[in-house]
Amino acid sequence: MNSREMVVLTDVKLITCIVQRGAAEDVINAARAAGAQGATVHYGRGMGVRERLGILGFAVNVEKEVINIVVSSEQVERVFESMYLAGNLDTPGAGIMYVTPLEKAATFVPQEVLDKLSG
C-alpha cells in the first residue's frame, strides 16, 4: 500500500490582485519572472465607483480579473512589487492588490525540495 503524507506549508502568503479585464496576463508574467510558481485567475464584476473618473472623464470597466498567487514569505515583497508595476496600479481605476497571511497551505512538494528544507 502507498504511504501518503501531507506536506503543510506555514510560511506562505496569498497575493490577490484585482485588475481590469485583459490585464491579468501581464501581471502573471511579471509575478512568474519575480519567482512565483503559478497563479489562479477568475472573473468578477466590480462594485463601487462606476462613474467617470478624473479630468479626462474615462469610464471604468466593471468586469475584473482576480489573480491569486501563493508565495513564500521571503518572496512576497519582490512578487508584490512586480505585479503592482505590471498592472499599472498607480493609475486611477486600474485595480487593487493586497496580501493575506495564510495559516497553512498544502500541495505537492517534490522530495528534492523537502530534502533541501530539512538539511
The first five atom37 places (N, CA, C, CB, O) and aatype in JSON, in Angstrom:
{
  "aatype": [12, 2, 15, 1, 6, 12, 19, 19, 10, 16, 3, 19, 11, 10, 9, 16, 4, 9, 19, 5, 1, 7, 0, 0, 6, 3, 19, 9, 2, 0, 0, 1, 0, 0, 7, 0, 5, 7, 0, 16, 19, 8, 18, 7, 1, 7, 12, 7, 19, 1, 6, 1, 10, 7, 9, 10, 7, 13, 0, 19, 2, 19, 6, 11, 6, 19, 9, 2, 9, 19, 19, 15, 15, 6, 5, 19, 6, 1, 19, 13, 6, 15, 12, 18, 10, 0, 7, 2, 10, 3, 16, 14, 7, 0, 7, 9, 12, 18, 19, 16, 14, 10, 6, 11, 0, 0, 16, 13, 19, 14, 5, 6, 19, 10, 3, 11, 10, 15, 7],
  "atom_mask": [
    [1, 1, 1, 1, 1],
    [1, 1, 1, 1, 1],
    [1, 1, 1, 1, 1],
    [1, 1, 1, 1, 1],
    [1, 1, 1, 1, 1],
    [1, 1, 1, 1, 1],
    [1, 1, 1, 1, 1],
    [1, 1, 1, 1, 1],
    [1, 1, 1, 1, 1],
    [1, 1, 1, 1, 1],
    [1, 1, 1, 1, 1],
    [1, 1, 1, 1, 1],
    [1, 1, 1, 1, 1],
    [1, 1, 1, 1, 1],
    [1, 1, 1, 1, 1],
    [1, 1, 1, 1, 1],
    [1, 1, 1, 1, 1],
    [1, 1, 1, 1, 1],
    [1, 1, 1, 1, 1],
    [1, 1, 1, 1, 1],
    [1, 1, 1, 1, 1],
    [1, 1, 1, 0, 1],
    [1, 1, 1, 1, 1],
    [1, 1, 1, 1, 1],
    [1, 1, 1, 1, 1],
    [1, 1, 1, 1, 1],
    [1, 1, 1, 1, 1],
    [1, 1, 1, 1, 1],
    [1, 1, 1, 1, 1],
    [1, 1, 1, 1, 1],
    [1, 1, 1, 1, 1],
    [1, 1, 1, 1, 1],
    [1, 1, 1, 1, 1],
    [1, 1, 1, 1, 1],
    [1, 1, 1, 0, 1],
    [1, 1, 1, 1, 1],
    [1, 1, 1, 1, 1],
    [1, 1, 1, 0, 1],
    [1, 1, 1, 1, 1],
    [1, 1, 1, 1, 1],
    [1, 1, 1, 1, 1],
    [1, 1, 1, 1, 1],
    [1, 1, 1, 1, 1],
    [1, 1, 1, 0, 1],
    [1, 1, 1, 1, 1],
    [1, 1, 1, 0, 1],
    [1, 1, 1, 1, 1],
    [1, 1, 1, 0, 1],
    [1, 1, 1, 1, 1],
    [1, 1, 1, 1, 1],
    [1, 1, 1, 1, 1],
    [1, 1, 1, 1, 1],
    [1, 1, 1, 1, 1],
    [1, 1, 1, 0, 1],
    [1, 1, 1, 1, 1],
    [1, 1, 1, 1, 1],
    [1, 1, 1, 0, 1],
    [1, 1, 1, 1, 1],
    [1, 1, 1, 1, 1],
    [1, 1, 1, 1, 1],
    [1, 1, 1, 1, 1],
    [1, 1, 1, 1, 1],
    [1, 1, 1, 1, 1],
    [1, 1, 1, 1, 1],
    [1, 1, 1, 1, 1],
    [1, 1, 1, 1, 1],
    [1, 1, 1, 1, 1],
    [1, 1, 1, 1, 1],
    [1, 1, 1, 1, 1],
    [1, 1, 1, 1, 1],
    [1, 1, 1, 1, 1],
    [1, 1, 1, 1, 1],
    [1, 1, 1, 1, 1],
    [1, 1, 1, 1, 1],
    [1, 1, 1, 1, 1],
    [1, 1, 1, 1, 1],
    [1, 1, 1, 1, 1],
    [1, 1, 1, 1, 1],
    [1, 1, 1, 1, 1],
    [1, 1, 1, 1, 1],
    [1, 1, 1, 1, 1],
    [1, 1, 1, 1, 1],
    [1, 1, 1, 1, 1],
    [1, 1, 1, 1, 1],
    [1, 1, 1, 1, 1],
    [1, 1, 1, 1, 1],
    [1, 1, 1, 0, 1],
    [1, 1, 1, 1, 1],
    [1, 1, 1, 1, 1],
    [1, 1, 1, 1, 1],
    [1, 1, 1, 1, 1],
    [1, 1, 1, 1, 1],
    [1, 1, 1, 0, 1],
    [1, 1, 1, 1, 1],
    [1, 1, 1, 0, 1],
    [1, 1, 1, 1, 1],
    [1, 1, 1, 1, 1],
    [1, 1, 1, 1, 1],
    [1, 1, 1, 1, 1],
    [1, 1, 1, 1, 1],
    [1, 1, 1, 1, 1],
    [1, 1, 1, 1, 1],
    [1, 1, 1, 1, 1],
    [1, 1, 1, 1, 1],
    [1, 1, 1, 1, 1],
    [1, 1, 1, 1, 1],
    [1, 1, 1, 1, 1],
    [1, 1, 1, 1, 1],
    [1, 1, 1, 1, 1],
    [1, 1, 1, 1, 1],
    [1, 1, 1, 1, 1],
    [1, 1, 1, 1, 1],
    [1, 1, 1, 1, 1],
    [1, 1, 1, 1, 1],
    [1, 1, 1, 1, 1],
    [1, 1, 1, 1, 1],
    [1, 1, 1, 1, 1],
    [1, 1, 1, 1, 1],
    [1, 1, 1, 0, 1]
  ],
  "atom_positions": [
    [[0.83, -1.18, 0.0], [0.0, 0.0, 0.0], [0.88, 1.25, 0.0], [-0.95, 0.0, 1.21], [1.92, 1.28, 0.66]],
    [[0.47, 2.26, -0.73], [1.22, 3.5, -0.84], [1.03, 4.37, 0.39], [0.8, 4.27, -2.1], [-0.1, 4.59, 0.83]],
    [[2.11, 4.87, 0.95], [2.04, 5.76, 2.09], [1.88, 7.19, 1.59], [3.31, 5.63, 2.99], [2.67, 7.67, 0.78]],
    [[0.85, 7.86, 2.07], [0.61, 9.24, 1.66], [0.83, 10.15, 2.85], [-0.82, 9.42, 1.08], [0.33, 9.9, 3.95]],
    [[1.58, 11.21, 2.61], [1.88, 12.16, 3.68], [1.59, 13.57, 3.19], [3.36, 12.03, 4.14], [1.98, 13.95, 2.08]],
    [[0.92, 14.33, 4.02], [0.59, 15.71, 3.65], [1.74, 16.62, 4.08], [-0.75, 16.16, 4.31], [2.21, 16.56, 5.21]],
    [[2.17, 17.46, 3.16], [3.18, 18.48, 3.45], [2.43, 19.79, 3.67], [4.26, 18.6, 2.29], [1.74, 20.28, 2.77]],
    [[2.58, 20.34, 4.86], [1.89, 21.58, 5.2], [2.9, 22.73, 5.17], [1.21, 21.48, 6.59], [3.95, 22.66, 5.8]],
    [[2.56, 23.77, 4.43], [3.39, 24.96, 4.34], [2.82, 26.0, 5.29], [3.46, 25.5, 2.88], [1.62, 26.28, 5.27]],
    [[3.67, 26.59, 6.13], [3.19, 27.55, 7.11], [3.79, 28.95, 6.91], [3.49, 27.06, 8.5], [3.35, 29.9, 7.55]],
    [[4.77, 29.07, 6.07], [5.44, 30.36, 5.86], [5.09, 30.91, 4.48], [6.98, 30.21, 6.02], [5.97, 31.25, 3.69]],
    [[3.77, 30.99, 4.19], [3.32, 31.43, 2.88], [2.27, 32.54, 3.02], [2.74, 30.25, 2.09], [1.63, 32.7, 4.05]],
    [[2.14, 33.29, 1.94], [1.17, 34.39, 1.9], [0.42, 34.33, 0.57], [1.88, 35.78, 2.08], [0.93, 33.81, -0.42]],
    [[-0.79, 34.86, 0.58], [-1.62, 34.93, -0.62], [-1.64, 36.36, -1.12], [-3.06, 34.42, -0.33], [-2.03, 37.28, -0.4]],
    [[-1.23, 36.55, -2.37], [-1.33, 37.86, -3.02], [-2.58, 37.82, -3.9], [-0.02, 38.2, -3.86], [-2.72, 36.95, -4.75]],
    [[-3.47, 38.76, -3.68], [-4.67, 38.89, -4.5], [-4.58, 40.22, -5.24], [-5.97, 38.8, -3.64], [-4.36, 41.27, -4.63]],
    [[-4.76, 40.16, -6.54], [-4.68, 41.36, -7.38], [-5.93, 41.42, -8.25], [-3.37, 41.37, -8.26], [-6.23, 40.47, -8.98]],
    [[-6.65, 42.52, -8.19], [-7.86, 42.7, -8.98], [-7.58, 43.79, -10.0], [-9.09, 43.06, -8.07], [-7.29, 44.93, -9.65]],
    [[-7.68, 43.42, -11.28], [-7.35, 44.35, -12.37], [-8.48, 44.38, -13.4], [-6.02, 43.95, -13.05], [-9.39, 43.55, -13.37]],
    [[-8.39, 45.35, -14.3], [-9.35, 45.43, -15.39], [-9.23, 44.2, -16.27], [-9.12, 46.72, -16.22], [-8.14, 43.64, -16.43]],
    [[-10.33, 43.77, -16.84], [-10.33, 42.6, -17.71], [-9.34, 42.8, -18.85], [-11.75, 42.33, -18.26], [-9.34, 43.83, -19.52]],
    [[-8.49, 41.79, -19.07], [-7.48, 41.84, -20.12], [-6.08, 42.15, -19.61], [0.0, 0.0, 0.0], [-5.11, 42.03, -20.35]],
    [[-5.96, 42.56, -18.34], [-4.65, 42.93, -17.79], [-3.97, 41.81, -17.02], [-4.81, 44.12, -16.88], [-2.8, 41.95, -16.67]],
    [[-4.66, 40.72, -16.76], [-4.11, 39.66, -15.9], [-2.86, 39.0, -16.47], [-5.17, 38.61, -15.67], [-1.94, 38.68, -15.72]],
    [[-2.8, 38.8, -17.76], [-1.67, 38.1, -18.35], [-0.34, 38.82, -18.07], [-1.87, 37.95, -19.86], [0.65, 38.18, -17.72]],
    [[-0.32, 40.14, -18.21], [0.9, 40.9, -17.94], [1.29, 40.8, -16.46], [0.71, 42.37, -18.33], [2.48, 40.69, -16.14]],
    [[0.3, 40.85, -15.57], [0.55, 40.76, -14.13], [1.12, 39.39, -13.78], [-0.75, 41.03, -13.33], [2.07, 39.29, -13.0]],
    [[0.54, 38.33, -14.34], [1.01, 36.97, -14.07], [2.42, 36.76, -14.61], [0.05, 35.92, -14.67], [3.26, 36.16, -13.94]],
    [[2.68, 37.25, -15.81], [4.03, 37.11, -16.37], [5.07, 37.8, -15.49], [4.08, 37.7, -17.79], [6.17, 37.28, -15.3]],
    [[4.73, 38.97, -14.96], [5.65, 39.69, -14.07], [5.86, 38.91, -12.77], [5.12, 41.11, -13.76], [6.98, 38.83, -12.27]],
    [[4.79, 38.33, -12.23], [4.9, 37.55, -11.0], [5.77, 36.33, -11.21], [3.52, 37.12, -10.5], [6.6, 36.0, -10.35]],
    [[5.61, 35.66, -12.31], [6.42, 34.46, -12.6], [7.89, 34.85, -12.79], [5.9, 33.73, -13.86], [8.78, 34.13, -12.35]],
    [[8.14, 35.97, -13.45], [9.52, 36.44, -13.63], [10.17, 36.78, -12.29], [9.56, 37.67, -14.55], [11.39, 36.69, -12.15]],
    [[9.35, 37.16, -11.31], [9.85, 37.51, -9.97], [9.95, 36.3, -9.05], [8.96, 38.57, -9.33], [10.38, 36.43, -7.91]],
    [[9.56, 35.12, -9.54], [9.74, 33.9, -8.75], [8.49, 33.15, -8.36], [0.0, 0.0, 0.0], [8.59, 32.07, -7.78]],
    [[7.31, 33.67, -8.67], [6.07, 32.95, -8.35], [5.97, 31.71, -9.23], [4.83, 33.86, -8.55], [6.41, 31.72, -10.39]],
    [[5.4, 30.65, -8.69], [5.31, 29.39, -9.43], [4.09, 29.29, -10.33], [5.3, 28.24, -8.46], [4.13, 28.59, -11.33]],
    [[3.03, 29.97, -10.0], [1.82, 29.9, -10.8], [0.77, 30.85, -10.26], [0.0, 0.0, 0.0], [1.02, 31.59, -9.31]],
    [[-0.4, 30.82, -10.88], [-1.47, 31.74, -10.49], [-2.82, 31.13, -10.82], [-1.31, 33.11, -11.19], [-2.93, 30.26, -11.68]],
    [[-3.82, 31.59, -10.12], [-5.2, 31.26, -10.42], [-5.91, 32.54, -10.78], [-5.89, 30.53, -9.22], [-5.78, 33.54, -10.07]],
    [[-6.68, 32.52, -11.87], [-7.4, 33.69, -12.32], [-8.89, 33.36, -12.39], [-6.88, 34.19, -13.69], [-9.27, 32.31, -12.91]],
    [[-9.71, 34.25, -11.87], [-11.15, 34.11, -12.07], [-11.71, 35.49, -12.35], [-11.85, 33.46, -10.83], [-11.02, 36.5, -12.21]],
    [[-12.95, 35.53, -12.76], [-13.55, 36.77, -13.24], [-14.62, 37.25, -12.28], [-14.12, 36.58, -14.63], [-15.28, 36.45, -11.61]],
    [[-14.8, 38.55, -12.23], [-15.81, 39.15, -11.37], [-16.27, 40.47, -11.93], [0.0, 0.0, 0.0], [-15.79, 40.94, -12.96]],
    [[-17.2, 41.07, -11.22], [-17.69, 42.4, -11.56], [-17.39, 43.33, -10.4], [-19.2, 42.38, -11.88], [-17.55, 42.96, -9.24]],
    [[-16.97, 44.53, -10.72], [-16.64, 45.5, -9.69], [-17.88, 46.15, -9.1], [0.0, 0.0, 0.0], [-18.91, 46.27, -9.75]],
    [[-17.75, 46.56, -7.86], [-18.81, 47.3, -7.18], [-18.18, 48.61, -6.71], [-19.43, 46.48, -5.97], [-17.0, 48.65, -6.37]],
    [[-18.95, 49.66, -6.7], [-18.43, 50.93, -6.21], [-18.38, 51.96, -7.31], [0.0, 0.0, 0.0], [-19.39, 52.23, -7.95]],
    [[-17.22, 52.53, -7.52], [-17.09, 53.63, -8.47], [-17.31, 53.12, -9.89], [-15.71, 54.31, -8.34], [-16.49, 52.37, -10.43]],
    [[-18.4, 53.54, -10.47], [-18.67, 53.21, -11.87], [-18.86, 54.49, -12.68], [-19.91, 52.3, -12.0], [-19.14, 54.46, -13.88]],
    [[-18.7, 55.57, -12.0], [-18.86, 56.87, -12.65], [-17.6, 57.19, -13.45], [-19.15, 57.99, -11.61], [-16.61, 56.45, -13.41]],
    [[-17.65, 58.26, -14.13], [-16.46, 58.71, -14.86], [-15.43, 59.22, -13.86], [-16.81, 59.83, -15.88], [-15.76, 59.87, -12.87]],
    [[-14.17, 58.91, -14.14], [-13.09, 59.29, -13.24], [-12.21, 60.35, -13.88], [-12.25, 58.08, -12.86], [-12.03, 60.4, -15.1]],
    [[-11.68, 61.19, -13.03], [-10.61, 62.09, -13.45], [-11.03, 63.2, -14.4], [0.0, 0.0, 0.0], [-12.19, 63.31, -14.78]],
    [[-10.06, 63.98, -14.75], [-10.3, 65.15, -15.59], [-10.56, 64.75, -17.04], [-9.1, 66.09, -15.52], [-11.22, 65.48, -17.78]],
    [[-10.04, 63.58, -17.44], [-10.25, 63.13, -18.81], [-11.63, 62.52, -19.01], [-9.18, 62.12, -19.19], [-12.11, 62.43, -20.14]],
    [[-12.28, 62.1, -17.91], [-13.63, 61.57, -17.99], [-13.73, 60.2, -18.62], [0.0, 0.0, 0.0], [-14.7, 59.91, -19.31]],
    [[-12.74, 59.33, -18.4], [-12.83, 57.97, -18.94], [-13.65, 57.09, -18.01], [-11.42, 57.37, -19.16], [-13.66, 57.29, -16.79]],
    [[-14.33, 56.1, -18.58], [-15.19, 55.21, -17.8], [-14.39, 54.0, -17.34], [-16.41, 54.76, -18.62], [-13.49, 53.54, -18.04]],
    [[-14.72, 53.49, -16.16], [-14.06, 52.31, -15.62], [-14.88, 51.09, -15.98], [-13.86, 52.43, -14.09], [-16.09, 51.05, -15.73]],
    [[-14.24, 50.08, -16.55], [-14.91, 48.83, -16.9], [-15.24, 48.07, -15.62], [-14.01, 47.98, -17.84], [-14.38, 47.94, -14.75]],
    [[-16.47, 47.56, -15.49], [-16.85, 46.85, -14.28], [-16.42, 45.39, -14.29], [-18.34, 46.93, -14.1], [-16.43, 44.75, -13.24]],
    [[-16.02, 44.84, -15.43], [-15.55, 43.46, -15.5], [-14.1, 43.42, -15.03], [-15.68, 42.89, -16.93], [-13.27, 44.2, -15.48]],
    [[-13.81, 42.48, -14.11], [-12.49, 42.39, -13.48], [-11.9, 41.0, -13.63], [-12.57, 42.77, -12.0], [-12.62, 40.02, -13.84]],
    [[-10.59, 40.94, -13.52], [-9.88, 39.66, -13.41], [-9.25, 39.65, -12.01], [-8.78, 39.49, -14.55], [-8.59, 40.6, -11.61]],
    [[-9.47, 38.57, -11.29], [-8.95, 38.42, -9.94], [-7.84, 37.37, -10.0], [-10.08, 38.01, -8.92], [-8.08, 36.22, -10.39]],
    [[-6.64, 37.76, -9.61], [-5.47, 36.89, -9.66], [-5.08, 36.51, -8.24], [-4.27, 37.58, -10.4], [-4.92, 37.39, -7.39]],
    [[-4.94, 35.22, -7.97], [-4.49, 34.73, -6.67], [-3.16, 34.0, -6.86], [-5.56, 33.8, -6.01], [-3.05, 33.12, -7.71]],
    [[-2.18, 34.37, -6.07], [-0.86, 33.74, -6.13], [-0.38, 33.48, -4.7], [0.16, 34.63, -6.9], [-0.39, 34.38, -3.86]],
    [[0.03, 32.24, -4.44], [0.6, 31.88, -3.14], [2.11, 31.88, -3.28], [0.07, 30.49, -2.64], [2.66, 31.22, -4.17]],
    [[2.78, 32.63, -2.41], [4.25, 32.71, -2.43], [4.79, 32.56, -1.01], [4.73, 34.05, -3.06], [4.06, 32.75, -0.04]],
    [[6.06, 32.23, -0.91], [6.69, 32.17, 0.4], [6.83, 33.58, 0.95], [8.08, 31.47, 0.32], [6.83, 34.55, 0.2]],
    [[6.94, 33.68, 2.26], [7.07, 34.99, 2.9], [8.3, 35.74, 2.41], [7.14, 34.83, 4.41], [8.29, 36.97, 2.33]],
    [[9.35, 35.02, 2.07], [10.57, 35.7, 1.59], [10.42, 36.23, 0.17], [11.75, 34.74, 1.65], [11.18, 37.11, -0.23]],
    [[9.47, 35.73, -0.6], [9.25, 36.19, -1.97], [8.22, 37.3, -2.08], [8.82, 35.03, -2.83], [8.16, 37.98, -3.1]],
    [[7.42, 37.49, -1.06], [6.23, 38.32, -1.18], [6.52, 39.75, -1.62], [5.49, 38.34, 0.12], [5.8, 40.27, -2.47]],
    [[7.52, 40.41, -1.09], [7.8, 41.81, -1.46], [8.2, 41.94, -2.92], [8.9, 42.39, -0.56], [7.74, 42.84, -3.62]],
    [[9.07, 41.05, -3.38], [9.56, 41.09, -4.77], [8.41, 40.83, -5.75], [10.68, 40.04, -4.98], [8.27, 41.55, -6.74]],
    [[7.6, 39.82, -5.48], [6.49, 39.48, -6.37], [5.42, 40.58, -6.34], [5.87, 38.12, -5.97], [4.89, 40.97, -7.38]],
    [[5.11, 41.07, -5.15], [4.11, 42.12, -4.98], [4.47, 43.36, -5.79], [3.96, 42.5, -3.49], [3.64, 43.9, -6.52]],
    [[5.71, 43.8, -5.68], [6.15, 44.99, -6.4], [6.1, 44.77, -7.91], [7.58, 45.38, -5.98], [5.66, 45.66, -8.65]],
    [[6.53, 43.61, -8.37], [6.5, 43.31, -9.81], [5.07, 43.32, -10.35], [7.15, 41.96, -10.09], [4.81, 43.83, -11.44]],
    [[4.16, 42.74, -9.58], [2.75, 42.71, -10.0], [2.16, 44.12, -10.04], [1.93, 41.82, -9.06], [1.43, 44.46, -10.96]],
    [[2.49, 44.92, -9.04], [2.0, 46.3, -8.96], [2.41, 47.1, -10.19], [2.52, 46.99, -7.69], [1.59, 47.78, -10.81]],
    [[3.67, 47.0, -10.54], [4.19, 47.75, -11.68], [3.6, 47.24, -12.99], [5.72, 47.67, -11.72], [3.23, 48.04, -13.85]],
    [[3.51, 45.92, -13.16], [2.97, 45.35, -14.4], [1.49, 45.65, -14.58], [3.19, 43.84, -14.41], [1.02, 45.79, -15.71]],
    [[0.76, 45.76, -13.47], [-0.66, 46.05, -13.54], [-0.98, 47.53, -13.61], [0.0, 0.0, 0.0], [-2.14, 47.92, -13.68]],
    [[0.07, 48.36, -13.59], [-0.12, 49.82, -13.61], [-1.09, 50.27, -12.51], [-0.65, 50.29, -14.99], [-1.97, 51.1, -12.75]],
    [[-0.91, 49.72, -11.33], [-1.84, 50.01, -10.25], [-1.67, 51.41, -9.66], [-1.68, 49.0, -9.17], [-2.42, 51.81, -8.77]],
    [[-0.69, 52.15, -10.16], [-0.54, 53.55, -9.77], [-1.4, 54.46, -10.65], [0.93, 53.97, -9.84], [-1.31, 55.69, -10.56]],
    [[-2.24, 53.86, -11.5], [-3.16, 54.59, -12.36], [-4.57, 54.53, -11.76], [-3.16, 54.0, -13.81], [-5.01, 53.45, -11.37]],
    [[-5.27, 55.65, -11.66], [-6.63, 55.62, -11.09], [-7.54, 54.64, -11.83], [-7.25, 57.02, -11.13], [-7.6, 54.64, -13.06]],
    [[-8.24, 53.81, -11.08], [-9.18, 52.85, -11.66], [-8.56, 51.58, -12.21], [0.0, 0.0, 0.0], [-9.28, 50.75, -12.75]],
    [[-7.23, 51.41, -12.09], [-6.57, 50.25, -12.67], [-6.78, 48.99, -11.84], [-5.1, 50.52, -12.83], [-6.77, 47.89, -12.39]],
    [[-6.96, 49.13, -10.53], [-7.18, 47.95, -9.71], [-6.64, 48.12, -8.31], [0.0, 0.0, 0.0], [-6.27, 49.22, -7.89]],
    [[-6.61, 47.01, -7.59], [-6.14, 46.97, -6.21], [-5.45, 45.64, -5.96], [-7.32, 47.18, -5.2], [-5.74, 44.64, -6.62]],
    [[-4.54, 45.64, -5.01], [-3.8, 44.43, -4.68], [-3.57, 44.4, -3.18], [-2.46, 44.34, -5.46], [-3.35, 45.44, -2.56]],
    [[-3.61, 43.19, -2.59], [-3.36, 43.05, -1.16], [-2.77, 41.68, -0.85], [-4.66, 43.26, -0.36], [-2.86, 40.75, -1.65]],
    [[-2.16, 41.58, 0.32], [-1.52, 40.34, 0.78], [-2.26, 39.85, 2.02], [-0.01, 40.57, 1.1], [-2.59, 40.62, 2.92]],
    [[-2.52, 38.54, 2.04], [-3.19, 37.9, 3.17], [-2.27, 36.81, 3.73], [-4.57, 37.31, 2.74], [-1.82, 35.95, 2.98]],
    [[-1.99, 36.83, 5.03], [-1.2, 35.73, 5.61], [-2.04, 34.46, 5.63], [-0.7, 36.09, 7.04], [-3.24, 34.5, 5.93]],
    [[-1.42, 33.34, 5.32], [-2.11, 32.05, 5.35], [-1.63, 31.26, 6.56], [-1.87, 31.26, 4.03], [-0.42, 31.17, 6.8]],
    [[-2.54, 30.71, 7.3], [-2.17, 29.9, 8.46], [-1.46, 28.63, 8.02], [-3.41, 29.54, 9.29], [-0.43, 28.26, 8.59]],
    [[-2.01, 27.97, 7.0], [-1.33, 26.82, 6.42], [-1.88, 26.55, 5.04], [-1.47, 25.58, 7.32], [-3.02, 26.91, 4.72]],
    [[-1.07, 25.9, 4.23], [-1.45, 25.51, 2.88], [-0.84, 24.14, 2.62], [-0.97, 26.57, 1.82], [0.18, 23.79, 3.2]],
    [[-1.47, 23.37, 1.75], [-0.96, 22.04, 1.43], [-0.99, 21.84, -0.08], [-1.77, 20.94, 2.15], [-1.98, 22.18, -0.74]],
    [[0.07, 21.29, -0.61], [0.18, 20.97, -2.03], [1.3, 19.96, -2.2], [0.44, 22.27, -2.89], [1.98, 19.62, -1.23]],
    [[1.51, 19.48, -3.41], [2.62, 18.57, -3.66], [3.92, 19.36, -3.62], [2.45, 17.86, -5.03], [4.05, 20.42, -4.23]],
    [[4.88, 18.82, -2.89], [6.22, 19.39, -2.83], [7.19, 18.27, -3.21], [6.56, 19.99, -1.4], [7.21, 17.23, -2.55]],
    [[8.0, 18.45, -4.26], [8.93, 17.41, -4.69], [9.9, 17.01, -3.56], [9.73, 17.88, -5.91], [10.28, 17.84, -2.73]],
    [[10.28, 15.75, -3.53], [11.15, 15.23, -2.48], [12.48, 15.98, -2.4], [11.41, 13.75, -2.71], [12.99, 16.19, -1.3]],
    [[13.05, 16.37, -3.53], [14.34, 17.09, -3.5], [14.21, 18.45, -2.81], [14.88, 17.28, -4.93], [15.16, 18.91, -2.18]],
    [[13.06, 19.08, -2.91], [12.82, 20.34, -2.21], [12.7, 20.09, -0.72], [11.55, 21.04, -2.75], [13.26, 20.83, 0.09]],
    [[11.98, 19.04, -0.35], [11.86, 18.69, 1.07], [13.21, 18.37, 1.67], [10.91, 17.51, 1.25], [13.49, 18.76, 2.8]],
    [[14.04, 17.67, 0.92], [15.38, 17.32, 1.41], [16.21, 18.59, 1.67], [16.11, 16.41, 0.4], [16.92, 18.67, 2.67]],
    [[16.12, 19.57, 0.77], [16.86, 20.83, 0.95], [16.38, 21.58, 2.18], [16.71, 21.72, -0.29], [17.18, 22.17, 2.91]],
    [[15.06, 21.55, 2.41], [14.5, 22.28, 3.54], [14.86, 21.63, 4.87], [13.0, 22.36, 3.41], [15.05, 22.33, 5.86]],
    [[14.96, 20.32, 4.9], [15.25, 19.62, 6.15], [16.75, 19.52, 6.43], [14.65, 18.24, 6.13], [17.15, 19.26, 7.57]],
    [[17.58, 19.72, 5.42], [19.01, 19.54, 5.61], [19.81, 20.73, 5.62], [0.0, 0.0, 0.0], [21.03, 20.66, 5.78]]
  ]
}
